[in-house]
Amino acid sequence: MQLKTGMALVAGMIVAAGSYADVFGTGANEFELTFQPISGGSKPSGNYGNISYAYSIGTHEITADQWQKYINASGGPVGSGTAYDASPGTSGSQAVNNVSWYEAAQFVNWLNTSTGNQAAYSFDASGVMSLWGEQEQSSTSAFRHKDALYALPSEDEWVKAAYWNGSSLQTYATSGDVAPVAGSDANFANAIGSIWDVGSGNAELNGTYDMMGNVWEWSESGYTAPDDSVSEYRALRGGAFNNATNFVISSKHLTYSPNDELSVFGFRVAAVPEPSTLAFVGVFGGGLWMIRRFFPM
């Protein structure tokens, strides 16, 4: 059964009721991203998290190693100035840092185009970004193409994945909505003193890691709606390793220029399945079924 261009069902790789993995690159530059399905069956009614469709959020932040493999395979972000210099200060399985919004967006574009999918964001050959036309843009914003599979999570997608428990929007991303323990549950309050390897803490409410602390994460969204200017400041979420507890709560976000690179800025990836994929998920009935997907390069 063919699910979409470049995506096929692999025998023995169906995963029930939980995370799934997509594989990118080849050879020494191959890496895997895991995703947590987020149901569209319910949604918050407040200012953030109002998402009524099913999607998936990256289980972990993008690591320095994954970032380097992207550089090796693609040549890296294209553009002029420090916003495109691809110069993280972390390594290995630590969350990548010093990443601008434009760099993160081009990483996401490569995830799409290298697997035969539509680029999420419109960059020309010199790295200049523009908005999609009215017929091309998604329902989330003029930044994202409607046919892209992978994207930076919108702020609403990020918030729902981190804090929504099915009936209420929590203060913390912990299972019981209790304050996380610094250095044990999550990396904040300088308990570790630096960015740690992703997944080093405890699993959060919806199966993710590090949505509380470690690095601030770029969202796709402009700080104020609508998303109608490429230079509009973007919202970041989650706090960083050196922030106090009140920075890892659901009501806290930052705003920075998409050009900015800071040592505490990183990102994770979202995936919005196309309708054919969702139809396949429902074939099995009963519970939720997802597929491990391999993409030929």
Secondary structure, DSSP 8 states (H G I E B T S, - for coil): -EEETTEE--TT-EEESS-EEEEES-GGG-EEEEEEEE-SS----SSS----S-EEEESS--BHHHHHHHHHHH-----SSGGG----S--TTBB--S--HHHHHHHHHHHHHTTT---SSEE-TTS-EE---TTTB-SS-SSSBTT-SEE---HHHHHHHHHB-SSSB-SSSSTTS----BTTTBB-TTSSSS--BTT-S---TTS-S-SSBSSEEEEEEESSSS---TTS-EEEES--TTS-GGGSSTT-EEEE-TT---TTEE---EE---HHHHHHHHHT-SS-EEE-EE---
